């Protein structure tokens, strides 16, 4: 119980994400801080996932799949996840740039 509480506290303290019209930036980690910057045009798939607890509290995990792996934005409001999913799909589909 104490381990899970500490893990959740540290995750909430050190997990951040931000986005603009060109890319998303995700920062996380405790001992080793990692920053991932992904342009919208490189995203191959977007998924909104809800677990049992999340369904009852209107939260969701937003998952971006790229060629380099997946990026998960956990426990964000369901309405915001759907809005961001729609925006990302629009940016991917409307982009005329090559992704490689």
ABEGO torsion letter per residue (X at the ends): XAAAAAAAAAAAAABBBBBBAABBBBBBEAABBBBBBBBAAABABBBBBBBAAAAAAGBBBBBBBBAAEBBBBBGBBAAAAAAAAAAAAAAAAABABBAX
